[in-house]
Amino acid sequence: ACLLAAISNQLELYVLRVLIGFAEGGLSSGLMLYLGHWAPERWRATILALPIMSINIAQVIGAPISGLLLDMDNPLDMAGWRFMFLMEALPALALAVFAWVWFPDSPRDARWLDDRERGWLQGHVHGAAKPGSTGQSGRWDALKSPVGWTCALIWYCILASNYGVMFWLPQIVKGMSGLSATQTGLVVALPN
């Protein structure tokens, strides 16, 4: 998204948005998979709810900050919206590098766990098979599961409603009220 600060025409915007979509497409499911490798079944739902909850927290904090950045008068000799994309991308890029370097793929690879902790975590995350389970399921069996489709529908509704609020509420509030970008950011942070 940092590159959005450098676009100069409509075609570049569309191409970059498609590329960003491809880059972000697997983020949610990849994050859930990664956390699932670390969370014992007993606490898995709570741990997996944290990234979902963080979406709203980021909106509460990010909306006013975005408004402030938009209202800045030519910082670094850039338009406010370009500066906003640049400034909001830098912490994410730094965090991505940190996560790439510091977060191991599995508890087995965690240098900061001792052998006892590593063994406990591996034993509890990938515990015994469920009673009545053969342990033999195909890769595509999840697509046959009504529970899987229900979960996918719920996840879609959560994301669609969040995106609706995140992308369109600021435009609606600003259009109806005539507030500045900073004031609009403060107002749209409230529903989250």
C-alpha positions in Angstrom: 0.0 0.0 0.0 3.0 2.3 0.4 3.3 2.4 -3.4 -0.1 4.1 -3.6 1.7 7.3 -2.5 3.5 7.2 -5.9 0.7 6.6 -8.3 0.2 9.1 -11.1 -2.8 7.9 -13.1 -6.0 5.7 -12.9 -4.4 2.7 -14.6 -1.6 2.6 -12.0 -4.2 2.7 -9.2 -6.2 -0.2 -10.7 -3.1 -2.3 -11.3 -1.7 -1.6 -7.8 -5.0 -2.3 -6.1 -5.2 -5.7 -7.9 -1.6 -6.5 -6.8 -2.4 -5.5 -3.2 -5.5 -7.7 -3.3 -3.4 -10.7 -4.4 -0.8 -9.9 -1.6 -3.5 -9.5 1.1 -5.7 -12.3 -0.2 -4.2 -15.1 1.9 -3.4 -12.9 5.0 -6.5 -13.8 7.1 -6.5 -17.5 6.4 -2.7 -17.7 6.7 -2.7 -15.9 10.0 -5.4 -18.3 11.3 -3.4 -21.3 10.1 -0.2 -20.0 11.7 -1.9 -19.3 15.0 -3.6 -22.7 14.8 -0.1 -24.2 14.9 0.6 -22.5 18.2 -2.7 -22.6 20.0 -3.7 -25.6 22.1 -7.3 -26.7 21.2 -8.6 -25.5 24.6 -7.6 -21.9 23.9 -7.7 -21.9 20.1 -11.0 -20.0 19.7 -9.9 -17.2 22.1 -6.5 -16.9 20.4 -8.0 -16.8 16.9 -10.5 -14.2 18.0 -7.7 -11.7 18.7 -6.9 -10.9 15.1 -10.6 -10.4 14.4 -11.0 -8.1 17.3 -7.8 -6.2 16.3 -9.6 -5.0 13.1 -12.0 -2.8 15.1 -9.2 -1.6 17.4 -7.1 -0.6 14.4 -10.1 1.3 13.0 -10.6 3.2 16.3 -7.0 4.2 16.4 -6.4 4.5 12.7 -9.3 6.7 11.6 -8.3 9.7 13.6 -4.6 9.3 12.7 -5.6 9.0 9.0 -7.7 12.2 9.4 -4.7 14.1 10.9 -2.4 12.9 8.1 -4.9 13.9 5.4 -5.3 17.4 6.9 -1.5 18.1 7.0 -0.5 20.8 4.6 2.0 19.4 2.1 4.3 17.4 4.4 7.5 16.3 2.6 6.1 18.3 -0.3 3.4 15.7 -0.9 -0.4 15.8 -1.0 -1.9 14.7 2.3 -3.4 11.5 0.9 0.0 10.5 -0.5 1.7 11.2 2.8 -1.0 9.2 4.6 -0.4 6.1 2.5 3.4 6.4 3.0 3.3 7.0 6.8 0.7 4.3 7.5 2.6 1.7 5.4 6.0 2.2 7.2 5.0 0.6 10.5 3.4 -2.3 8.7 6.5 -2.9 6.7 8.7 -2.7 9.8 6.4 -5.2 11.6 6.5 -7.5 8.6 10.3 -7.6 8.6 10.3 -8.2 12.4 7.7 -11.1 12.0 9.7 -12.6 9.1 12.9 -12.7 11.1 11.6 -13.4 14.6 8.5 -15.6 14.4 9.4 -19.3 13.9 7.2 -21.5 11.7 6.3 -23.9 14.5 6.9 -24.5 18.2 9.6 -27.0 17.1 11.6 -24.2 15.7 11.2 -21.7 18.5 14.6 -20.9 20.0 13.0 -19.0 22.9 11.2 -22.2 24.2 13.1 -24.7 26.3 12.7 -28.4 25.5 10.0 -29.0 28.1 7.9 -26.1 26.9 8.4 -27.1 23.2 7.3 -30.7 23.9 4.3 -29.6 25.9 3.1 -27.2 23.2 3.7 -29.7 20.4 1.8 -32.4 22.3 -1.2 -30.1 23.1 -1.5 -28.3 19.8 -1.4 -31.5 17.7 -3.0 -33.8 20.3 -4.8 -37.1 19.9 -7.3 -37.7 17.2 -11.0 -37.2 18.1 -12.9 -40.3 19.1 -14.5 -42.0 16.0 -12.0 -40.2 13.7 -10.0 -42.3 11.4 -7.5 -39.5 10.9 -7.7 -40.1 7.1 -9.4 -37.2 5.4 -8.8 -35.8 2.0 -7.7 -32.3 1.2 -11.0 -31.4 -0.3 -13.3 -33.0 2.3 -13.6 -29.6 4.1 -15.5 -28.3 1.0 -18.2 -31.0 1.7 -18.7 -29.9 5.3 -21.8 -27.8 6.1 -19.9 -26.5 9.2 -17.1 -25.3 7.0 -19.4 -23.5 4.7 -21.2 -21.9 7.7 -17.9 -20.7 9.1 -17.0 -19.3 5.7 -20.3 -17.5 5.4 -19.8 -16.0 8.9 -16.3 -14.9 8.1 -17.5 -13.3 4.9 -20.2 -11.4 6.8 -17.7 -10.2 9.4 -15.3 -8.9 6.7 -17.9 -7.4 4.5 -19.5 -5.4 7.3 -16.1 -4.3 8.5 -15.0 -3.2 5.0 -18.3 -1.4 4.6 -17.7 0.6 7.7 -14.0 1.1 7.1 -14.2 2.3 3.5 -17.6 4.0 3.1 -18.5 5.4 6.5 -15.9 8.2 6.3 -17.2 9.2 2.8 -20.8 9.3 4.0 -20.0 11.3 7.2 -17.8 13.8 5.4 -20.4 14.2 2.6 -23.3 14.8 5.0 -21.5 16.9 7.6 -18.8 18.9 5.8 -16.3 18.1 8.7 -12.6 18.2 8.1 -10.7 14.9 7.6 -9.5 14.9 11.2 -13.0 15.5 12.6 -14.4 12.9 10.3 -11.8 10.4 11.5 -12.8 11.1 15.1 -16.5 10.6 14.3 -16.1 7.4 12.3 -14.0 5.9 15.1 -17.0 5.9 17.4 -19.1 3.0 15.8 -16.2 0.6 16.1 
